[in-house]
Amino acid sequence: MMNVVEELGIKYTDGKANVEGLELFGCTVVHGVNVHSMSSDYRLGRYDRIIFNFPHSGLGFGSEHDIFFIMLHQGLVRGFLESARKMLKDEDGEIHVTHKTTDPFNRWGIETLAGEKGLRLIGEIEFHKWAFPGYSNKKGGGSNCNSTFLLRRILSLLDYHVYSSVYSFRIYMII
């Protein structure tokens, strides 16, 4: 049976090398994490910051405008935010979600989903791939899993749109 690192090496061009490089720097790399139950995963701890880059349920490619798939994606993000909140070291911890901001992805309502889980937006910044040397976004699965997806700015005649942003959230206290 193939181990996870070998599988990553087959699916993604630099997958195995990336994991080995992180481990050389002393990082613990954990595979098979379920965002809905990660707060009770014994392999994980408590963190200052928890990041989810470009969440996607892995379903509905090409049908992202369909409300059914939007709701599936929202369920994924909801589960992540709920689990991640429980995993923050303290109230100053942050949860970051990098997400596309154009239609239909803006219909996921990331800020609203965070509010449902007792989180408040503390900032939104534009995501610049060039700020992360070596970063290469990948599709999560399927036959095209080693392919990237579009990350760019869209400029229209009426408006300037940021194509993807990093949303940062903190727990808010209800007194």
N, C-alpha and C positions, 0 to 999 in steps of 0.2 A: 504494500500500500504506500502511495506517495505521501510525503509530509507536506505541510502547508507551504513552506518556503519553496520547495521544489515546484509545487503547483503554481505559485506566484511567478516563478521564473519562466514557466511555460506560457501563462496567460499574458503577462506583461513583460515587455522587453527588458526593463531594468528592475523588475520586481525583486528578484533574489538578491541582487547587488544592493538595492536600497535597504532591505531588511538587514543584511549582513553589515552594511555601513553604519546603520543606526545602533546595532548591537556593539560594534567596535567602540562607539562613543559612550557606551554604558547604558543605552536605552533599553527598556523592556518593551518588546514588541508582542502584542497580544492579538490573536486572530479569532474569528468566530464570535465577535461580541454582538449581542442582541441589544439594540438601543432601548427596547422596552423593559429589559430586565438587567441592564448593566449595573445598576446600583447595588444589586445583590450578587454580582459576579465576584467570587472570591479572588480572582486574579487581578482585580482592579482595586484602587485605593480612593483616596480623597485628593482633590486637586485645587490649585489656585485658578486655573483656566482650563476649560474643556471646549474643544473646537470640533465642529462638524462642517467640513467643506463640501458644498454642493450636495445636500441630501437628495436622494431620489429612491423611490421604492423599487426601482428596477423593472417596473411595469409601465405599459402605456407609451413606449417610445413611438413618437409620431402622432400620438393621440393626447398630448399634454393639455389640449383645450377641453377635453371631455371632463365633465364635473365628477364622474366616477373616479377617474385617475387623480384628479386634484384632491379629492377626499382621501384617497389612499396615501398620497404624499403627505397630506396634512396629518394623518394618523401616525406616520413615521416620525415627523417632526415633533408632534405632541408627545409621543413616547420618549423621544430623545430628551426633550426639555424637562419632562417630569423626572426621568432618571438622573440626568445631569445635575439638576438642582440638588438632589440628595447627595451628590458626590462632591460638592464644593466644600473646601476646608472650612470656610467661614462666610459671613455675609458680604465680605469684600471680594469674594471670588466672582469670576466672570464666565459666562457661556457665550461663545462666539459661533454664529452660523453664517457661513458664506453662501450667498444665494443669488441667483439671477433675479433681476428686478424688472425685466420686461414681461409683456404679456406672453403666455398665460401664467408665468411663474409668480408674478406679482399678486395673482389671485389666491395664492396659498395663504396669505395673511400671516406672515411670520410673526409680526409684532403682536397681532391679536392672539395667536396661539401661545406666545410667551406670556402675555397678560393672564391668560386662563390658568397658567401654571405658577402664578405669583411672581413673575419676573417683569422687570421694566426695562425699556430701552434706555441705555446710557450713551449710545453713540452709534453712528452709522458712517462708515468710510468706504470709499470706492476701493474695490479690489484691483490691484495691479499685479499681474502675473510676473512682471519683470522684477518686482520687489522680493521675489522668492526664487533666487537662482536655483535651477535644477528642478523646479516644480513643473509637473506635467499632469494636468487633469486627465482622468481616464473614465471611460464608461464602466459601470460596475460589473457587468456580466454579459453573457451571450457571445456570439461569434465575433462581435466587433469590440470586445472589452479592452483591447489595447489601443483603440481609437480615442482621440481627444474630442471634446465638444467645444463649440464656439464660445470664446470669451473675448468680447470686443465691445467697443463703444458704438452706439448707434446715434447718428446725428440726423435729425429730421429738419425740415425747413421751419417748423414751428417751435420746436422744443429740443432741448438737449437731454438725452436719456443716458443714464449710467446703466450698463448692461449687467453688472453684478456688483454686489456690495457685501461688506462684512457687517453684520448686525451684532452688537454687543449688549448683553443683558446682565442685570444683577437682580438678586432677590429683593423684593420690597417688603417692608414690615408693615403689617396692619395693626395699628395700636387701638 
